Structure formats: C-alpha cells, structure tokens
Amino acid sequence: MICPRCDSNTAEKLVDAPADKSWEVYICKTCWFSWRSTEDEAISNPALYDKKFKLDPSAIDKLLAIPPIPPLKKTP
C-alpha cells in the first residue's frame, strides 16, 4: 500500500474497528503517518494529498528531533 504522505510502499493496515469493522487504521512504516479508511480522499489518496505536506523519505533521517518538554514551573 502506498503512503499518502511519503509515497513509499511501506504502509499497511494496523487495526480494524473492534465492534463492527466499520473502519480500518493504516500506518506507514517509513514516515509513521497514520490514517483511517474513513478519511477524505485528500488525506488517504496519495495523488490528492496536499503536496506542501508531502515528505521525501530520504530526508526523514535529517529532520530535527522534537525538543523535550521542559520541567513545569513551580508556582510561588
């Protein structure tokens, strides 16, 4: 399955709806993008996914890490 965000062929089904299988969740093993089968085509279809949010799989290792959350300030 092709990932809508990075266009890699590493996306797979993660889980089905537990009660009635009315939806599925998919995840990409390259960029870790996840989406439901009930999403709009603009999210789930790689050809319609907004190009400004696309990721180049070769650039993922070069992305900056998310900074840690600093400790909470103590109230006086």
C-alpha positions as CSV (number, residue, x, y, z in Angstrom):
1,M,0.0,0.0,0.0
2,I,1.3,3.5,-0.9
3,C,1.6,6.1,1.9
4,P,-0.3,9.3,1.1
5,R,2.4,11.4,2.8
6,C,5.7,10.0,1.6
7,D,4.7,7.8,-1.3
8,S,6.7,4.8,0.0
9,N,5.3,1.3,-0.4
10,T,5.6,0.5,3.3
11,A,2.0,1.3,4.5
12,E,-0.1,-1.5,6.0
13,K,-3.3,-2.0,7.9
14,L,-2.7,-1.5,11.6
15,V,-6.2,-2.3,13.1
16,D,-9.9,-2.8,12.4
17,A,-12.7,-1.2,14.3
18,P,-13.2,-3.5,17.2
19,A,-17.0,-3.8,17.2
20,D,-18.2,-3.9,13.6
21,K,-15.1,-3.4,11.3
22,S,-16.7,-0.2,10.0
23,W,-13.2,1.4,9.7
24,E,-9.5,0.5,9.5
25,V,-6.4,2.3,10.5
26,Y,-3.3,2.3,8.3
27,I,0.2,3.2,9.2
28,C,3.3,3.9,7.1
29,K,6.5,2.2,8.4
30,T,8.7,4.9,6.7
31,C,7.3,8.2,7.9
32,W,4.8,6.8,10.6
33,F,1.9,8.7,9.1
34,S,-1.4,7.1,10.1
35,W,-4.9,7.5,8.7
36,R,-8.4,5.9,8.9
37,S,-10.2,4.3,6.0
38,T,-13.0,6.8,6.6
39,E,-10.7,9.8,5.8
40,D,-11.5,12.1,2.9
41,E,-9.7,11.3,-0.4
42,A,-7.5,14.4,0.2
43,I,-5.9,12.5,3.1
44,S,-6.0,8.9,2.0
45,N,-5.2,9.2,-1.7
46,P,-1.5,9.8,-2.5
47,A,-2.4,11.6,-5.7
48,L,-4.7,14.1,-3.9
49,Y,-2.6,14.5,-0.7
50,D,-1.5,18.2,-0.4
51,K,2.0,18.5,-1.9
52,K,3.1,21.0,0.7
53,F,2.7,18.3,3.4
54,K,4.5,15.5,1.4
55,L,7.7,14.1,2.9
56,D,10.7,12.9,0.9
57,P,11.6,9.5,2.5
58,S,15.3,10.2,2.0
59,A,15.0,13.4,4.1
60,I,13.3,11.8,7.1
61,D,16.6,10.9,8.8
62,K,17.7,14.5,8.5
63,L,14.6,16.0,10.2
64,L,15.2,17.7,13.5
65,A,14.2,15.9,16.6
66,I,11.3,17.2,18.6
67,P,12.7,19.1,21.6
68,P,12.0,17.7,25.1
69,I,9.3,19.3,27.2
70,P,10.9,21.4,29.9
71,P,10.0,20.8,33.6
72,L,6.9,22.6,34.9
73,K,7.5,25.9,36.6
74,K,6.9,25.8,40.3
75,T,4.1,28.1,41.4
76,P,5.0,30.5,44.3
